Amino acid sequence: MKNRLKVLRAEHNFTQAKLAELLDVSRQTINAIEKGKFDPSLPLAFKAARLFNLTIEDIFQDEE
Amino acid sequence: MKKSALTFEQRNKKNNLNLAKWTSAWVITLAIASFGPHILWQEDALFSMVAIAINVVVGIMMIMANKRQIKGMDELQQRLHLNAMAITLGASLVFGLAYSVVQSSGLLQFKEDISHLVLFMGLTYLISVLVMNKQLNDGDEE
């Protein structure tokens, strides 16, 4: 799954640590999601979408 | 969704500390139950039973603390630990039974002990977590 988390994070001037704190996860998780090594759960995807005021599809895209 | 007043880092730290406390207590009570009969109470069966009972109760508390610690992790860490547990369980089963077959066929003369299995499981778990963490952190930034 592709995602725009890194771009959105940069646009909002968040560090990985700050975003991790806002989403209540570890910085390692943010890094893994940004690098496409880990696909987040639906609740975490919703949380990210709420934080950036976007829909899940705006952040995460299926690669098929 | 229930939200904790503590941040993720604070919650993790608290759970780790709690687990460390219960693990230390369990190791101490295990040492007392193991060495107490010879050193402290001269083989008195009642004292031995009480020491073992305390060790088991503290062990259950340690298990609960471990469960709480894993529950407090985020989803990536939980998955990582689930994979490490699967590897540990599988390796213990496969190598444990292979060892049993090797020994029963007389190919190996080695006096095994339950502590060897505990050590094997501990090391397998630790190495699994470290390797998976390294794979995830490759190319880490910030």
N, CA and C atoms of all chains as a GROMACS GRO file, in nm:
protein
  618
    1MET      N    1   0.084  -0.119   0.000
    1MET     CA    2   0.000   0.000   0.000
    1MET      C    3   0.088   0.125   0.000
    2LYS      N    4   0.058   0.218  -0.090
    2LYS     CA    5   0.134   0.345  -0.094
    2LYS      C    6   0.069   0.444   0.002
    3ASN      N    7   0.147   0.541   0.046
    3ASN     CA    8   0.085   0.643   0.132
    3ASN      C    9   0.158   0.777   0.119
    4ARG      N   10   0.089   0.881   0.159
    4ARG     CA   11   0.143   1.018   0.149
    4ARG      C   12   0.180   1.074   0.286
    5LEU      N   13   0.202   0.984   0.379
    5LEU     CA   14   0.225   1.028   0.517
    5LEU      C   15   0.348   1.119   0.530
    6LYS      N   16   0.453   1.083   0.460
    6LYS     CA   17   0.576   1.162   0.470
    6LYS      C   18   0.556   1.303   0.414
    7VAL      N   19   0.484   1.310   0.304
    7VAL     CA   20   0.456   1.440   0.241
    7VAL      C   21   0.369   1.526   0.333
    8LEU      N   22   0.263   1.463   0.384
    8LEU     CA   23   0.173   1.536   0.474
    8LEU      C   24   0.244   1.581   0.601
    9ARG      N   25   0.331   1.494   0.650
    9ARG     CA   26   0.407   1.528   0.771
    9ARG      C   27   0.496   1.650   0.744
   10ALA      N   28   0.560   1.649   0.626
   10ALA     CA   29   0.647   1.762   0.591
   10ALA      C   30   0.564   1.890   0.574
   11GLU      N   31   0.448   1.877   0.511
   11GLU     CA   32   0.361   1.995   0.491
   11GLU      C   33   0.318   2.058   0.624
   12HIS      N   34   0.298   1.972   0.723
   12HIS     CA   35   0.254   2.022   0.854
   12HIS      C   36   0.371   2.049   0.949
   13ASN      N   37   0.492   2.031   0.894
   13ASN     CA   38   0.613   2.057   0.973
   13ASN      C   39   0.622   1.971   1.099
   14PHE      N   40   0.580   1.848   1.086
   14PHE     CA   41   0.589   1.755   1.199
   14PHE      C   42   0.715   1.670   1.185
   15THR      N   43   0.778   1.641   1.296
   15THR     CA   44   0.884   1.540   1.294
   15THR      C   45   0.815   1.405   1.308
   16GLN      N   46   0.890   1.299   1.283
   16GLN     CA   47   0.831   1.164   1.301
   16GLN      C   48   0.789   1.146   1.447
   17ALA      N   49   0.872   1.198   1.537
   17ALA     CA   50   0.842   1.183   1.681
   17ALA      C   51   0.712   1.256   1.717
   18LYS      N   52   0.694   1.374   1.660
   18LYS     CA   53   0.573   1.453   1.690
   18LYS      C   54   0.449   1.382   1.636
   19LEU      N   55   0.461   1.333   1.512
   19LEU     CA   56   0.347   1.263   1.452
   19LEU      C   57   0.315   1.136   1.532
   20ALA      N   58   0.420   1.068   1.574
   20ALA     CA   59   0.401   0.946   1.655
   20ALA      C   60   0.326   0.980   1.783
   21GLU      N   61   0.364   1.091   1.844
   21GLU     CA   62   0.299   1.132   1.968
   21GLU      C   63   0.151   1.165   1.943
   22LEU      N   64   0.125   1.234   1.833
   22LEU     CA   65  -0.013   1.272   1.802
   22LEU      C   66  -0.100   1.150   1.769
   23LEU      N   67  -0.038   1.049   1.711
   23LEU     CA   68  -0.114   0.929   1.674
   23LEU      C   69  -0.106   0.819   1.781
   24ASP      N   70  -0.032   0.847   1.888
   24ASP     CA   71  -0.019   0.754   2.001
   24ASP      C   72   0.044   0.620   1.959
   25VAL      N   73   0.150   0.632   1.880
   25VAL     CA   74   0.226   0.512   1.840
   25VAL      C   75   0.375   0.544   1.855
   26SER      N   76   0.460   0.446   1.826
   26SER     CA   77   0.604   0.470   1.836
   26SER      C   78   0.655   0.538   1.708
   27ARG      N   79   0.770   0.605   1.718
   27ARG     CA   80   0.829   0.669   1.601
   27ARG      C   81   0.866   0.564   1.497
   28GLN      N   82   0.906   0.447   1.546
   28GLN     CA   83   0.942   0.337   1.457
   28GLN      C   84   0.824   0.300   1.366
   29THR      N   85   0.705   0.306   1.422
   29THR     CA   86   0.585   0.272   1.344
   29THR      C   87   0.562   0.374   1.234
   30ILE      N   88   0.579   0.503   1.267
   30ILE     CA   89   0.563   0.608   1.165
   30ILE      C   90   0.665   0.586   1.053
   31ASN      N   91   0.788   0.557   1.093
   31ASN     CA   92   0.895   0.534   0.994
   31ASN      C   93   0.861   0.414   0.904
   32ALA      N   94   0.814   0.307   0.966
   32ALA     CA   95   0.781   0.185   0.890
   32ALA      C   96   0.664   0.210   0.793
   33ILE      N   97   0.566   0.288   0.838
   33ILE     CA   98   0.452   0.319   0.749
   33ILE      C   99   0.500   0.404   0.632
   34GLU      N  100   0.579   0.507   0.663
   34GLU     CA  101   0.629   0.596   0.556
   34GLU      C  102   0.710   0.519   0.453
   35LYS      N  103   0.786   0.422   0.500
   35LYS     CA  104   0.871   0.345   0.408
   35LYS      C  105   0.796   0.230   0.341
   36GLY      N  106   0.667   0.216   0.372
   36GLY     CA  107   0.586   0.112   0.311
   36GLY      C  108   0.616  -0.028   0.364
   37LYS      N  109   0.684  -0.034   0.480
   37LYS     CA  110   0.718  -0.164   0.538
   37LYS      C  111   0.605  -0.217   0.626
   38PHE      N  112   0.511  -0.131   0.659
   38PHE     CA  113   0.403  -0.171   0.748
   38PHE      C  114   0.274  -0.098   0.709
   39ASP      N  115   0.168  -0.175   0.694
   39ASP     CA  116   0.037  -0.115   0.665
   39ASP      C  117  -0.039  -0.097   0.796
   40PRO      N  118  -0.084   0.024   0.823
   40PRO     CA  119  -0.152   0.047   0.951
   40PRO      C  120  -0.291  -0.017   0.955
   41SER      N  121  -0.341  -0.035   1.076
   41SER     CA  122  -0.477  -0.087   1.094
   41SER      C  123  -0.576   0.021   1.054
   42LEU      N  124  -0.701  -0.018   1.040
   42LEU     CA  125  -0.805   0.079   1.005
   42LEU      C  126  -0.819   0.190   1.112
   43PRO      N  127  -0.822   0.154   1.242
   43PRO     CA  128  -0.831   0.262   1.342
   43PRO      C  129  -0.717   0.363   1.333
   44LEU      N  130  -0.595   0.314   1.307
   44LEU     CA  131  -0.480   0.406   1.298
   44LEU      C  132  -0.489   0.490   1.170
   45ALA      N  133  -0.537   0.429   1.063
   45ALA     CA  134  -0.555   0.504   0.938
   45ALA      C  135  -0.660   0.614   0.956
   46PHE      N  136  -0.767   0.582   1.028
   46PHE     CA  137  -0.872   0.682   1.056
   46PHE      C  138  -0.815   0.796   1.142
   47LYS      N  139  -0.734   0.758   1.237
   47LYS     CA  140  -0.674   0.857   1.327
   47LYS      C  141  -0.587   0.955   1.246
   48ALA      N  142  -0.507   0.899   1.154
   48ALA     CA  143  -0.421   0.983   1.071
   48ALA      C  144  -0.507   1.073   0.981
   49ALA      N  145  -0.613   1.015   0.927
   49ALA     CA  146  -0.702   1.093   0.840
   49ALA      C  147  -0.766   1.209   0.917
   50ARG      N  148  -0.811   1.180   1.038
   50ARG     CA  149  -0.871   1.284   1.123
   50ARG      C  150  -0.771   1.394   1.154
   51LEU      N  151  -0.647   1.351   1.184
   51LEU     CA  152  -0.542   1.448   1.220
   51LEU      C  153  -0.514   1.545   1.106
   52PHE      N  154  -0.508   1.493   0.982
   52PHE     CA  155  -0.477   1.578   0.868
   52PHE      C  156  -0.604   1.633   0.801
   53ASN      N  157  -0.718   1.599   0.859
   53ASN     CA  158  -0.846   1.646   0.805
   53ASN      C  159  -0.867   1.602   0.660
   54LEU      N  160  -0.836   1.475   0.636
   54LEU     CA  161  -0.850   1.417   0.501
   54LEU      C  162  -0.926   1.285   0.513
   55THR      N  163  -0.951   1.224   0.399
   55THR     CA  164  -1.010   1.090   0.404
   55THR      C  165  -0.895   0.988   0.401
   56ILE      N  166  -0.927   0.866   0.438
   56ILE     CA  167  -0.823   0.762   0.437
   56ILE      C  168  -0.764   0.747   0.297
   57GLU      N  169  -0.853   0.752   0.195
   57GLU     CA  170  -0.806   0.735   0.056
   57GLU      C  171  -0.711   0.847   0.013
   58ASP      N  172  -0.723   0.964   0.079
   58ASP     CA  173  -0.632   1.074   0.045
   58ASP      C  174  -0.490   1.044   0.095
   59ILE      N  175  -0.482   0.960   0.194
   59ILE     CA  176  -0.349   0.931   0.253
   59ILE      C  177  -0.296   0.796   0.204
   60PHE      N  178  -0.383   0.696   0.204
   60PHE     CA  179  -0.340   0.561   0.168
   60PHE      C  180  -0.404   0.517   0.036
   61GLN      N  181  -0.321   0.464  -0.052
   61GLN     CA  182  -0.373   0.415  -0.180
   61GLN      C  183  -0.330   0.270  -0.202
   62ASP      N  184  -0.428   0.193  -0.247
   62ASP     CA  185  -0.400   0.053  -0.281
   62ASP      C  186  -0.309   0.051  -0.403
   63GLU      N  187  -0.210  -0.037  -0.402
   63GLU     CA  188  -0.113  -0.040  -0.513
   63GLU      C  189  -0.160  -0.120  -0.633
   64GLU      N  190  -0.274  -0.191  -0.620
   64GLU     CA  191  -0.319  -0.276  -0.732
   64GLU      C  192  -0.357  -0.195  -0.854
   65MET      N  193  -1.343   0.489   2.142
   65MET     CA  194  -1.215   0.428   2.177
   65MET      C  195  -1.160   0.487   2.307
   66LYS      N  196  -1.114   0.401   2.400
   66LYS     CA  197  -1.064   0.448   2.528
   66LYS      C  198  -0.926   0.513   2.511
   67LYS      N  199  -0.912   0.631   2.567
   67LYS     CA  200  -0.785   0.700   2.550
   67LYS      C  201  -0.716   0.715   2.686
   68SER      N  202  -0.588   0.674   2.689
   68SER     CA  203  -0.512   0.682   2.812
   68SER      C  204  -0.465   0.825   2.834
   69ALA      N  205  -0.453   0.866   2.963
   69ALA     CA  206  -0.405   1.000   2.993
   69ALA      C  207  -0.255   1.009   2.967
   70LEU      N  208  -0.187   0.895   2.970
   70LEU     CA  209  -0.042   0.892   2.948
   70LEU      C  210  -0.012   0.889   2.798
   71THR      N  211   0.104   0.943   2.762
   71THR     CA  212   0.144   0.933   2.621
   71THR      C  213   0.193   0.791   2.595
   72PHE      N  214   0.213   0.760   2.468
   72PHE     CA  215   0.258   0.626   2.430
   72PHE      C  216   0.389   0.592   2.500
   73GLU      N  217   0.484   0.685   2.496
   73GLU     CA  218   0.616   0.662   2.557
   73GLU      C  219   0.604   0.642   2.707
   74GLN      N  220   0.523   0.726   2.772
   74GLN     CA  221   0.507   0.716   2.918
   74GLN      C  222   0.443   0.582   2.956
   75ARG      N  223   0.342   0.544   2.876
   75ARG     CA  224   0.271   0.418   2.902
   75ARG      C  225   0.366   0.299   2.886
   76ASN      N  226   0.447   0.305   2.780
   76ASN     CA  227   0.545   0.199   2.754
   76ASN      C  228   0.645   0.188   2.868
   77LYS      N  229   0.694   0.303   2.910
   77LYS     CA  230   0.794   0.308   3.017
   77LYS      C  231   0.736   0.250   3.146
   78LYS      N  232   0.613   0.290   3.175
   78LYS     CA  233   0.547   0.243   3.298
   78LYS      C  234   0.529   0.090   3.293
   79ASN      N  235   0.483   0.041   3.179
   79ASN     CA  236   0.460  -0.104   3.165
   79ASN      C  237   0.591  -0.182   3.170
   80ASN      N  238   0.696  -0.125   3.109
   80ASN     CA  239   0.828  -0.192   3.112
   80ASN      C  240   0.880  -0.201   3.255
   81LEU      N  241   0.863  -0.091   3.327
   81LEU     CA  242   0.910  -0.086   3.466
   81LEU      C  243   0.833  -0.186   3.552
   82ASN      N  244   0.703  -0.190   3.529
   82ASN     CA  245   0.616  -0.283   3.603
   82ASN      C  246   0.657  -0.428   3.575
   83LEU      N  247   0.684  -0.458   3.447
   83LEU     CA  248   0.726  -0.593   3.410
   83LEU      C  249   0.862  -0.626   3.472
   84ALA      N  250   0.953  -0.529   3.472
   84ALA     CA  251   1.087  -0.550   3.530
   84ALA      C  252   1.074  -0.580   3.680
   85LYS      N  253   0.984  -0.509   3.746
   85LYS     CA  254   0.965  -0.530   3.892
   85LYS      C  255   0.915  -0.672   3.919
   86TRP      N  256   0.813  -0.714   3.844
   86TRP     CA  257   0.755  -0.847   3.867
   86TRP      C  258   0.851  -0.958   3.825
   87THR      N  259   0.928  -0.933   3.720
   87THR     CA  260   1.026  -1.034   3.677
   87THR      C  261   1.134  -1.049   3.783
   88SER      N  262   1.182  -0.936   3.838
   88SER     CA  263   1.282  -0.941   3.944
   88SER      C  264   1.227  -1.016   4.065
   89ALA      N  265   1.102  -0.984   4.101
   89ALA     CA  266   1.039  -1.050   4.217
   89ALA      C  267   1.028  -1.200   4.192
   90TRP      N  268   0.993  -1.238   4.070
   90TRP     CA  269   0.979  -1.380   4.037
   90TRP      C  270   1.114  -1.451   4.045
   91VAL      N  271   1.219  -1.388   3.992
   91VAL     CA  272   1.354  -1.448   3.998
   91VAL      C  273   1.397  -1.465   4.144
   92ILE      N  274   1.370  -1.365   4.226
   92ILE     CA  275   1.409  -1.372   4.367
   92ILE      C  276   1.333  -1.484   4.438
   93THR      N  277   1.200  -1.491   4.415
   93THR     CA  278   1.122  -1.596   4.482
   93THR      C  279   1.161  -1.736   4.430
   94LEU      N  280   1.201  -1.742   4.302
   94LEU     CA  281   1.247  -1.870   4.246
   94LEU      C  282   1.378  -1.913   4.312
   95ALA      N  283   1.466  -1.816   4.331
   95ALA     CA  284   1.594  -1.844   4.398
   95ALA      C  285   1.570  -1.888   4.542
   96ILE      N  286   1.477  -1.822   4.610
   96ILE     CA  287   1.447  -1.859   4.749
   96ILE      C  288   1.388  -2.000   4.754
   97ALA      N  289   1.294  -2.028   4.660
   97ALA     CA  290   1.232  -2.162   4.658
   97ALA      C  291   1.335  -2.270   4.621
   98SER      N  292   1.434  -2.234   4.540
   98SER     CA  293   1.535  -2.332   4.496
   98SER      C  294   1.641  -2.357   4.602
   99PHE      N  295   1.693  -2.249   4.659
   99PHE     CA  296   1.806  -2.264   4.752
   99PHE      C  297   1.765  -2.262   4.899
  100GLY      N  298   1.643  -2.213   4.926
  100GLY     CA  299   1.594  -2.205   5.064
  100GLY      C  300   1.598  -2.336   5.141
  101PRO      N  301   1.551  -2.447   5.083
  101PRO     CA  302   1.549  -2.573   5.156
  101PRO      C  303   1.686  -2.612   5.212
  102HIS      N  304   1.793  -2.583   5.141
  102HIS     CA  305   1.928  -2.620   5.188
  102HIS      C  306   1.987  -2.513   5.278
  103ILE      N  307   1.964  -2.388   5.242
  103ILE     CA  308   2.034  -2.278   5.311
  103ILE      C  309   1.953  -2.218   5.426
  104LEU      N  310   1.820  -2.200   5.403
  104LEU     CA  311   1.742  -2.124   5.501
  104LEU      C  312   1.658  -2.208   5.598
  105TRP      N  313   1.590  -2.311   5.549
  105TRP     CA  314   1.497  -2.380   5.641
  105TRP      C  315   1.519  -2.532   5.649
  106GLN      N  316   1.637  -2.574   5.623
  106GLN     CA  317   1.679  -2.715   5.645
  106GLN      C  318   1.574  -2.819   5.603
  107GLU      N  319   1.533  -2.810   5.478
  107GLU     CA  320   1.444  -2.909   5.416
  107GLU      C  321   1.305  -2.919   5.478
  108ASP      N  322   1.260  -2.818   5.550
  108ASP     CA  323   1.125  -2.822   5.609
  108ASP      C  324   1.022  -2.816   5.495
  109ALA      N  325   0.938  -2.919   5.484
  109ALA     CA  326   0.844  -2.930   5.372
  109ALA      C  327   0.743  -2.814   5.368
  110LEU      N  328   0.697  -2.772   5.485
  110LEU     CA  329   0.597  -2.664   5.491
  110LEU      C  330   0.653  -2.534   5.432
  111PHE      N  331   0.776  -2.501   5.474
  111PHE     CA  332   0.839  -2.378   5.423
  111PHE      C  333   0.860  -2.388   5.272
  112SER      N  334   0.898  -2.509   5.227
  112SER     CA  335   0.920  -2.529   5.083
  112SER      C  336   0.792  -2.507   5.005
  113MET      N  337   0.682  -2.563   5.057
  113MET     CA  338   0.551  -2.548   4.990
  113MET      C  339   0.510  -2.401   4.983
  114VAL      N  340   0.529  -2.331   5.095
  114VAL     CA  341   0.493  -2.188   5.099
  114VAL      C  342   0.579  -2.110   4.998
  115ALA      N  343   0.708  -2.141   4.995
  115ALA     CA  344   0.799  -2.070   4.902
  115ALA      C  345   0.759  -2.096   4.757
  116ILE      N  346   0.721  -2.220   4.726
  116ILE     CA  347   0.680  -2.253   4.588
  116ILE      C  348   0.549  -2.182   4.554
  117ALA      N  349   0.455  -2.183   4.652
  117ALA     CA  350   0.326  -2.116   4.629
  117ALA      C  351   0.346  -1.966   4.602
  118ILE      N  352   0.433  -1.904   4.681
  118ILE     CA  353   0.461  -1.760   4.661
  118ILE      C  354   0.523  -1.739   4.523
  119ASN      N  355   0.615  -1.827   4.485
  119ASN     CA  356   0.680  -1.816   4.354
  119ASN      C  357   0.578  -1.826   4.240
  120VAL      N  358   0.482  -1.918   4.254
  120VAL     CA  359   0.380  -1.935   4.149
  120VAL      C  360   0.290  -1.811   4.142
  121VAL      N  361   0.250  -1.759   4.258
  121VAL     CA  362   0.163  -1.640   4.260
  121VAL      C  363   0.236  -1.521   4.197
  122VAL      N  364   0.362  -1.503   4.235
  122VAL     CA  365   0.440  -1.392   4.178
  122VAL      C  366   0.460  -1.415   4.027
  123GLY      N  367   0.476  -1.541   3.988
  123GLY     CA  368   0.489  -1.576   3.845
  123GLY      C  369   0.364  -1.538   3.768
  124ILE      N  370   0.248  -1.562   3.828
  124ILE     CA  371   0.121  -1.525   3.761
  124ILE      C  372   0.114  -1.372   3.746
  125MET      N  373   0.159  -1.301   3.849
  125MET     CA  374   0.160  -1.154   3.841
  125MET      C  375   0.255  -1.108   3.730
  126MET      N  376   0.367  -1.180   3.715
  126MET     CA  377   0.462  -1.146   3.608
  126MET      C  378   0.397  -1.168   3.470
  127ILE      N  379   0.322  -1.277   3.458
  127ILE     CA  380   0.254  -1.305   3.330
  127ILE      C  381   0.154  -1.193   3.299
  128MET      N  382   0.080  -1.150   3.402
  128MET     CA  383  -0.018  -1.041   3.384
  128MET      C  384   0.054  -0.912   3.342
  129ALA      N  385   0.169  -0.887   3.405
  129ALA     CA  386   0.246  -0.765   3.372
  129ALA      C  387   0.296  -0.773   3.228
  130ASN      N  388   0.335  -0.893   3.187
  130ASN     CA  389   0.382  -0.912   3.048
  130ASN      C  390   0.268  -0.888   2.950
  131LYS      N  391   0.150  -0.938   2.987
  131LYS     CA  392   0.032  -0.921   2.902
  131LYS      C  393  -0.002  -0.771   2.889
  132ARG      N  394   0.005  -0.701   3.004
  132ARG     CA  395  -0.023  -0.557   3.004
  132ARG      C  396   0.079  -0.482   2.918
  133GLN      N  397   0.204  -0.526   2.928
  133GLN     CA  398   0.310  -0.458   2.851
  133GLN      C  399   0.285  -0.474   2.701
  134ILE      N  400   0.248  -0.595   2.660
  134ILE     CA  401   0.223  -0.618   2.517
  134ILE      C  402   0.098  -0.543   2.471
  135LYS      N  403  -0.002  -0.539   2.557
  135LYS     CA  404  -0.125  -0.466   2.525
  135LYS      C  405  -0.099  -0.315   2.510
  136GLY      N  406   0.000  -0.267   2.582
  136GLY     CA  407   0.033  -0.124   2.578
  136GLY      C  408   0.117  -0.085   2.458
  137MET      N  409   0.169  -0.185   2.387
  137MET     CA  410   0.251  -0.155   2.270
  137MET      C  411   0.163  -0.107   2.154
  138ASP      N  412   0.226  -0.047   2.052
  138ASP     CA  413   0.146  -0.011   1.936
  138ASP      C  414   0.135  -0.131   1.842
  139GLU      N  415   0.059  -0.117   1.736
  139GLU     CA  416   0.027  -0.235   1.652
  139GLU      C  417   0.149  -0.296   1.583
  140LEU      N  418   0.247  -0.213   1.548
  140LEU     CA  419   0.367  -0.266   1.483
  140LEU      C  420   0.448  -0.349   1.583
  141GLN      N  421   0.465  -0.295   1.703
  141GLN     CA  422   0.540  -0.367   1.805
  141GLN      C  423   0.470  -0.498   1.844
  142GLN      N  424   0.337  -0.492   1.852
  142GLN     CA  425   0.261  -0.612   1.885
  142GLN      C  426   0.282  -0.719   1.778
  143ARG      N  427   0.282  -0.676   1.652
  143ARG     CA  428   0.301  -0.772   1.543
  143ARG      C  429   0.441  -0.831   1.548
  144LEU      N  430   0.538  -0.745   1.578
  144LEU     CA  431   0.676  -0.789   1.587
  144LEU      C  432   0.692  -0.895   1.697
  145HIS      N  433   0.630  -0.869   1.812
  145HIS     CA  434   0.640  -0.964   1.923
  145HIS      C  435   0.560  -1.092   1.895
  146LEU      N  436   0.450  -1.078   1.824
  146LEU     CA  437   0.372  -1.196   1.786
  146LEU      C  438   0.457  -1.286   1.695
  147ASN      N  439   0.528  -1.224   1.599
  147ASN     CA  440   0.616  -1.302   1.510
  147ASN      C  441   0.729  -1.368   1.589
  148ALA      N  442   0.785  -1.292   1.684
  148ALA     CA  443   0.895  -1.348   1.765
  148ALA      C  444   0.844  -1.467   1.848
  149MET      N  445   0.720  -1.456   1.900
  149MET     CA  446   0.662  -1.566   1.977
  149MET      C  447   0.639  -1.688   1.888
  150ALA      N  448   0.592  -1.663   1.766
  150ALA     CA  449   0.567  -1.774   1.672
  150ALA      C  450   0.698  -1.845   1.639
  151ILE      N  451   0.803  -1.767   1.616
  151ILE     CA  452   0.934  -1.826   1.585
  151ILE      C  453   0.985  -1.906   1.706
  152THR      N  454   0.970  -1.849   1.824
  152THR     CA  455   1.017  -1.916   1.947
  152THR      C  456   0.943  -2.047   1.969
  153LEU      N  457   0.811  -2.042   1.955
  153LEU     CA  458   0.730  -2.163   1.975
  153LEU      C  459   0.767  -2.270   1.872
  154GLY      N  460   0.776  -2.229   1.747
  154GLY     CA  461   0.809  -2.323   1.639
  154GLY      C  462   0.948  -2.381   1.656
  155ALA      N  463   1.046  -2.296   1.686
  155ALA     CA  464   1.184  -2.343   1.701
  155ALA      C  465   1.195  -2.438   1.820
  156SER      N  466   1.126  -2.407   1.928
  156SER     CA  467   1.130  -2.493   2.048
  156SER      C  468   1.072  -2.630   2.015
  157LEU      N  469   0.963  -2.630   1.942
  157LEU     CA  470   0.897  -2.756   1.905
  157LEU      C  471   0.986  -2.838   1.811
  158VAL      N  472   1.032  -2.774   1.705
  158VAL     CA  473   1.112  -2.844   1.603
  158VAL      C  474   1.246  -2.892   1.660
  159PHE      N  475   1.322  -2.800   1.722
  159PHE     CA  476   1.454  -2.838   1.772
  159PHE      C  477   1.444  -2.925   1.898
  160GLY      N  478   1.341  -2.900   1.978
  160GLY     CA  479   1.321  -2.983   2.098
  160GLY      C  480   1.294  -3.128   2.062
  161LEU      N  481   1.205  -3.149   1.966
  161LEU     CA  482   1.173  -3.286   1.924
  161LEU      C  483   1.289  -3.349   1.846
  162ALA      N  484   1.358  -3.268   1.765
  162ALA     CA  485   1.474  -3.320   1.691
  162ALA      C  486   1.580  -3.366   1.790
  163TYR      N  487   1.600  -3.286   1.896
  163TYR     CA  488   1.698  -3.322   1.999
  163TYR      C  489   1.656  -3.452   2.067
  164SER      N  490   1.526  -3.464   2.095
  164SER     CA  491   1.474  -3.584   2.161
  164SER      C  492   1.502  -3.709   2.076
  165VAL      N  493   1.481  -3.695   1.945
  165VAL     CA  494   1.505  -3.808   1.853
  165VAL      C  495   1.654  -3.842   1.848
  166VAL      N  496   1.736  -3.737   1.839
  166VAL     CA  497   1.882  -3.758   1.834
  166VAL      C  498   1.929  -3.830   1.961
  167GLN      N  499   1.875  -3.787   2.075
  167GLN     CA  500   1.919  -3.846   2.201
  167GLN      C  501   1.870  -3.990   2.215
  168SER      N  502   1.744  -4.014   2.176
  168SER     CA  503   1.691  -4.150   2.190
  168SER      C  504   1.759  -4.248   2.094
  169SER      N  505   1.816  -4.194   1.984
  169SER     CA  506   1.886  -4.283   1.892
  169SER      C  507   2.032  -4.303   1.934
  170GLY      N  508   2.069  -4.240   2.045
  170GLY     CA  509   2.203  -4.261   2.101
  170GLY      C  510   2.314  -4.187   2.029
  171LEU      N  511   2.279  -4.088   1.948
  171LEU     CA  512   2.381  -4.013   1.874
  171LEU      C  513   2.448  -3.906   1.959
  172LEU      N  514   2.381  -3.869   2.069
  172LEU     CA  515   2.433  -3.758   2.150
  172LEU      C  516   2.429  -3.797   2.298
  173GLN      N  517   2.537  -3.775   2.367
  173GLN     CA  518   2.542  -3.801   2.511
  173GLN      C  519   2.555  -3.665   2.581
  174PHE      N  520   2.440  -3.609   2.618
  174PHE     CA  521   2.442  -3.478   2.683
  174PHE      C  522   2.330  -3.474   2.785
  175LYS      N  523   2.363  -3.432   2.906
  175LYS     CA  524   2.261  -3.430   3.012
  175LYS      C  525   2.184  -3.298   3.001
  176GLU      N  526   2.061  -3.308   2.953
  176GLU     CA  527   1.982  -3.186   2.935
  176GLU      C  528   1.910  -3.149   3.065
  177ASP      N  529   1.870  -3.022   3.070
  177ASP     CA  530   1.801  -2.970   3.187
  177ASP      C  531   1.694  -2.874   3.136
  178ILE      N  532   1.588  -2.855   3.215
  178ILE     CA  533   1.480  -2.765   3.173
  178ILE      C  534   1.534  -2.622   3.149
  179SER      N  535   1.639  -2.586   3.224
  179SER     CA  536   1.696  -2.451   3.208
  179SER      C  537   1.754  -2.431   3.067
  180HIS      N  538   1.799  -2.541   3.002
  180HIS     CA  539   1.850  -2.529   2.866
  180HIS      C  540   1.739  -2.487   2.769
  181LEU      N  541   1.620  -2.544   2.792
  181LEU     CA  542   1.506  -2.509   2.707
  181LEU      C  543   1.467  -2.362   2.729
  182VAL      N  544   1.466  -2.321   2.856
  182VAL     CA  545   1.432  -2.182   2.889
  182VAL      C  546   1.533  -2.087   2.823
  183LEU      N  547   1.660  -2.124   2.831
  183LEU     CA  548   1.766  -2.043   2.771
  183LEU      C  549   1.749  -2.037   2.618
  184PHE      N  550   1.721  -2.151   2.559
  184PHE     CA  551   1.702  -2.157   2.414
  184PHE      C  552   1.584  -2.069   2.372
  185MET      N  553   1.474  -2.080   2.446
  185MET     CA  554   1.355  -2.000   2.412
  185MET      C  555   1.383  -1.850   2.429
  186GLY      N  556   1.450  -1.817   2.538
  186GLY     CA  557   1.482  -1.676   2.565
  186GLY      C  558   1.570  -1.617   2.456
  187LEU      N  559   1.673  -1.693   2.418
  187LEU     CA  560   1.765  -1.643   2.316
  187LEU      C  561   1.697  -1.634   2.179
  188THR      N  562   1.614  -1.734   2.148
  188THR     CA  563   1.542  -1.731   2.019
  188THR      C  564   1.452  -1.608   2.011
  189TYR      N  565   1.381  -1.582   2.120
  189TYR     CA  566   1.289  -1.467   2.126
  189TYR      C  567   1.368  -1.336   2.110
  190LEU      N  568   1.476  -1.326   2.186
  190LEU     CA  569   1.558  -1.205   2.184
  190LEU      C  570   1.616  -1.180   2.045
  191ILE      N  571   1.673  -1.283   1.986
  191ILE     CA  572   1.734  -1.269   1.853
  191ILE      C  573   1.628  -1.234   1.748
  192SER      N  574   1.511  -1.299   1.759
  192SER     CA  575   1.401  -1.269   1.665
  192SER      C  576   1.361  -1.122   1.672
  193VAL      N  577   1.344  -1.072   1.794
  193VAL     CA  578   1.303  -0.932   1.811
  193VAL      C  579   1.411  -0.838   1.756
  194LEU      N  580   1.538  -0.869   1.787
  194LEU     CA  581   1.647  -0.783   1.740
  194LEU      C  582   1.657  -0.781   1.588
  195VAL      N  583   1.647  -0.900   1.528
  195VAL     CA  584   1.658  -0.908   1.381
  195VAL      C  585   1.542  -0.833   1.314
  196MET      N  586   1.420  -0.855   1.364
  196MET     CA  587   1.304  -0.788   1.303
  196MET      C  588   1.310  -0.636   1.323
  197ASN      N  589   1.359  -0.595   1.441
  197ASN     CA  590   1.376  -0.452   1.467
  197ASN      C  591   1.476  -0.392   1.370
  198LYS      N  592   1.584  -0.465   1.346
  198LYS     CA  593   1.688  -0.416   1.256
  198LYS      C  594   1.633  -0.402   1.114
  199GLN      N  595   1.555  -0.503   1.072
  199GLN     CA  596   1.495  -0.499   0.938
  199GLN      C  597   1.405  -0.376   0.924
  200LEU      N  598   1.330  -0.346   1.029
  200LEU     CA  599   1.239  -0.232   1.024
  200LEU      C  600   1.314  -0.099   1.027
  201ASN      N  601   1.424  -0.098   1.103
  201ASN     CA  602   1.496   0.029   1.120
  201ASN      C  603   1.597   0.058   1.012
  202ASP      N  604   1.619  -0.037   0.919
  202ASP     CA  605   1.711  -0.011   0.810
  202ASP      C  606   1.663   0.109   0.729
  203GLY      N  607   1.750   0.206   0.713
  203GLY     CA  608   1.712   0.326   0.638
  203GLY      C  609   1.628   0.420   0.722
  204ASP      N  610   1.638   0.404   0.854
  204ASP     CA  611   1.565   0.491   0.946
  204ASP      C  612   1.615   0.635   0.932
  205GLU      N  613   1.526   0.730   0.954
  205GLU     CA  614   1.568   0.869   0.945
  205GLU      C  615   1.533   0.944   1.071
  206GLU      N  616   1.553   1.074   1.070
  206GLU     CA  617   1.522   1.166   1.180
  206GLU      C  618   1.646   1.200   1.260
   0.00000   0.00000   0.00000
